[in-house]
Amino acid sequence: MMAEILEQPHALERTFNAEHKHAERFSRFARGKFRLIVLVARGTSDNAAIFGRYLLELTTGIPVSMAAPSVHTLYHAKLDLRDALVIGVSQSGAGTDINMVLESSRKRGAYTIGITNEAKSPMAGLVDDVFLVRAGRQKSVAATKTYTGQLMLFYLIACALGRECRLAEIGAIPEHARAALGTVDQIRALVERYRYMRQCAVVARGLNFANAVEFSLKLMETCYVVAERFSAADFLHGPIAMVEPNFPVLMFMPPGRTFASQSQLVRRLHGLRAETLVITPEDAKIPAATRAIRVPGSIPEIYSPIPYIIPSQIFAALLAEAKGIDPDRPRSLRIVTKTV
């Protein structure tokens, strides 16, 4: 797991370099063509799709829906998907239900895209177009480099369909990721504090909400921590009632539109005597936080999700080590999970 975390800057560079011209060609075909985008995925890929929903709606103005695979696979609903773009996301490209949704959607009039790490996968063979994550073979059960590669491809697709993302800024993301790897020492210095953590909440908002869902998944599958994930807004609508002294709340606090409301939440949690660990810029002032992981560099909010997920991946890997758990052999899990 840690080896693949450290590979990410190179993997992101390979993905960007190989696929950005593909995105430009797709743009000439696709811009103005679709009235709806539907995303379908499972597991970590589903978390990448959550990011895709935020990014695509913000940058294209096209409504984006998350598919419920069982609507297709168990209930066999006949949806009108004319003028729709359906994007399947799967590290392996072998998820049975995801591929069934793509096949069904294509028959119902959709144009289909696959985002996968496997060029020879079933998914790659059945969609109209495929964007490849160039992460190399994934050996870790806990996905890291394929998650960030999927986010990179969503940036390129957003660039193709809208006008808010710029290729130059997307191309700079691997350097931001490389800088984020510099947090290893500060995380190693604080992770022992959380060795006996059995439960926590992971909170974010906006473009980084997908990272809260992904971070919680990594804590559950590699550290066996019961990690509930919340939008900061939803957290205030009830779940905050479970917070008691020393209850851990892990938060993403990048610069941008969500920072002020996240700061208010940190202050409220401080008043409740919660344990708050925030992932935030190196120059941010958050005196109410218990601990902070400082991400180097100045990163606009729209491009922050990839560099901001990396410290959480490192945290999960090092926390597993502190707990005496091998994150490469999580109980009851395999790399490819097939559901129908």
N, C-alpha and C positions, 0 to 999 in steps of 0.2 A: 504493500500500500504506500509506504513512504517513498519507495523508489519511483512509483508512478506519479505521486504528487510532485516530485522534483523534476520529472520529465515534462511537465506541462508547458513551460515556455517554448520548448522546441516543438512539441506536438501542435501547439497553437500556431506557431509560425508555419509549419508544414501545411496545416489545414488552410490557413489564410492564403498562402502562396499558391496552393493548388486549386483553390475554389473561387477566388475573387473574380477571375475572368468568367468563370461559369455563371456567377451571379450577374455579371454585366450582360451576358447573353440571355439569361432568363428574364432580365428586366425588359429587354426589347420585345420579348414575347408577352410578358405577363402584366405590365403596368396598365392599370385601368380595366383589366379583364375580369376581376373577381369582385363579387358583392359580399362574400362571406368567406372566412377562413375557419376551418375546423382542425383541431389538433388532437392526435390520439397517441397514447403512450402508457407505459406502466413503470412503476418503481422510480429509480433515479431519472430515467428519461422523461417520466411524467413531471418531475420537478423542473427539468429543463423546459418542458412545454409550458409550465406555469409562467416562467420567465418569458417565453415566446409570446404568450398571450399579452402580457403587459407591453412588451416592446413593440409588437406588431400593431396593436391598437393605438399606441402613442405615436408611432411614426408613419402609419399608413391611413388612419382614419377608417379602416375596415373593421367591422365587428368580428371578434374572434371567439369561438366556442370551444370548450373542452368536450370531446366526445365521451360518451358512456359506452364502452365496447359491448356490454351485454345487450344494449338496444339492438345491435346488429347480430350478435352471435347467438343469443338465447331467445330474443323476442322477434327477430327477423323483421324489424320495422322497415317500411318502404319510404325512405326520406327523399325529398326533392332536393338534390344537390347540384342542380344546374347553376352555372356561374359560381360555383364554390371551389375553393382550393382546400384540399384535405392533405395534411402533413402528418405522416407517421414518424415517430421518433423511437428508435430502438438501437441500443449498443450492438447487439448481435444480429439484428434484422431477422431473428428467428421466432419472435413472439407470435404464437399462433393467432391469438385474438386480435392483435394489432393488424396483422396481415389480412385477416378476414374482414376487418373494417375497411381497409384500403381497397380490397377487391369489391366489396359491396358498394362502396362510395363511387368507385369508377363506373360500375354498372349503372349507378343512379345519376350520372352526368357530371361528376366531379373531375377536376384535374388533380392528380395525386403526385405527391413528392415523398420520398423517403429520406430521412436523415439517419445514417447508420455508419458504424465503424467497419462494416464487412462488405466489401465490394461484390462478393460472390454469394451473398445471403439471399434467402427467399424474398425478402422485402425488395432488395435491389432489382430483382428480376420481374416484379409485378407492377411497379409504379411507373408513371409517365416520365419521371425524372428523379434522379437520386443525387443528393449532396453527401459527400463522403467525409466523415471525420478521419483525419489522418493521424490517429493517435498511436498506431502500432498495436500489436496484440495486447489485450487486457488480460493480465494474470491475476490481479487482485480481485477478490470477490466484491469488495467495496469499490464501486466505480468512482474515480476522481478525474482522470485525464479525459475520459469519454464524456463526462458531464460538461466540463469546460469547453471541449470541442463542439458539443452540441450547441452550447450558448454562442460560440463563435459563428456557427453556421446560421443561427437565427439572426445574428447581426447582418450577415451577408444577404439573407433573404429579405430582411427589413430594408436594407439599402437598395435592393432591387425593386421593391414594391413602393417605397416611399422616398421622401426627400430629407428626412431628419438625420439619418446616419450618414457619415462620410467615411469613405474607404481609408483615407489617411489616418483618421482617429481609430478605426477598427484595427488597422495594421499596427498601431502602437500598443494594443492590448497585451501582446506577449511580453513587452518590456515591463509593463505594469505588473504582470504576473511574476516576472523574474524578481522584481523588487519586493513583491509580497512574500517570496520565499525567505527574505531576510528576517522574517518574524520568528523563525524557528527557535532562536536562542531565548527570546523573551517569553515565548510560549512554554518552552521547556522549564523555565525558571518559575512559572506560576502553576503548571498543571498539577503538581503534587497536591496543591491545595484542594483539588477536586477529586482526589483519588477515591474517596468514599461516597461520592455523589451517586445517588440511586434514582433521582428524579429531578427534572428541571423544566422550565419553559424556555422556548426559543422564539424570539420576537423580532419582527422587521415590518417594513411597510413599503409599498410601491414596488419598484423594480427589483429590490433585494428580498421581497417576500419569498420568492422561490428558493433563495439561499437559506432562509429560516427553515423551510420544509426539508431541504436537502441536509442541512446541518443536523436537524433532529433525527433524520433517517440514519446518518452516519453514527450518531451517538447510540442509537438503538441497536444497529447491526454489528458494531465493532466493540462497544463498551457495555452493552446490555443496560443502558440507562433509559428509563422511561422518560422520553423527551417529547413533550407536547409542543406543537408549533402553532403560532398565532400571528395574524396581522395585528399590529399595535392597536388599531381601531377596534377589532373584535376582542382583543384582550381586555379592554376596558368595559366591554358589554357583558361582564359576568366572571370570566376566568380569573380576574385579578383578586377575586374573593378567596382563592386558595393560597394566596401569598401570606406567609407568616415569617417571623424573624429567621434569617439565614436561608430562606428559600432561594435557590439559584435561578436567576433570569439572565439568559444569554441574549445579547442584542446586537443587531447590525445597525450601525449609525454612520453611513457614508455622508459626505457633504451633499447639499441639495435641498429639495423641497421637503423631505421627510425629517430633516435634522432637528428642526425646532420642536416638532411634536414628540419626537423620540426623546429629546432632552427633558421635556416636561414629564414624560413617563418615568425617566430615570429619577427625577427629583421626587416624584410621588412614591416610587419604590424605595427610595432612600428613607422616606418618612415611615414606611412600613417595615424598615430594617431588613429588607431583602438583600441578598447577595447579588450584585449586578456585575456582569462581565460584558464589556462593550467592545466591539470591533469598529474602529473609528480612525479618522486621519491622525497622523502623527502630531499635528499642531492643534487639534481640537481641545477645547477646555470643557471638561465634564467633571467638575469637582464632586458631584453627588455619586458618581460611579465607584463601586468597590475596587474594581480592577479594570484595566484597559489593555487591549492588544492594538498597538499603533501601526497602521498601514502606511508605508513610506510613499511619498510623492503626492502630487496634486492631480486627482482623477475626477473628471466631471461625473456627476451621478449616473448619467446614462451609460457610461462605460465602466462603472464600478463593480458590477456583479461578479465578473471573473476574478479580478484581484482580491475581492473581499471574501469569496468563498475559500480561497486557498488557506488563510489562517485557520479557518474552522476545520478544514480537512487535516491540517497539521495537528490541531488540538485533539481531534478524535483519535488520530494515530498514536500520539504521545500519551493520551489518557488511557488508551487500551494497554499500552506498555506499562504505565504506572499501576494499572489494576492487575497486571499479570496475565492479560488476555492477548492471544495472538490474533491481530485483526485480519490476517490472511486466512484464518480458519474459523470464521464465525460459525457457531453451531446452527445446524438445520438449514444452511444456505448453500446455494451454488451460484456460479456466475450467471448462467442462463436459467431463468424461471419461465416455464411455459404454462399459460392459462388459456382457457377457452371461454 
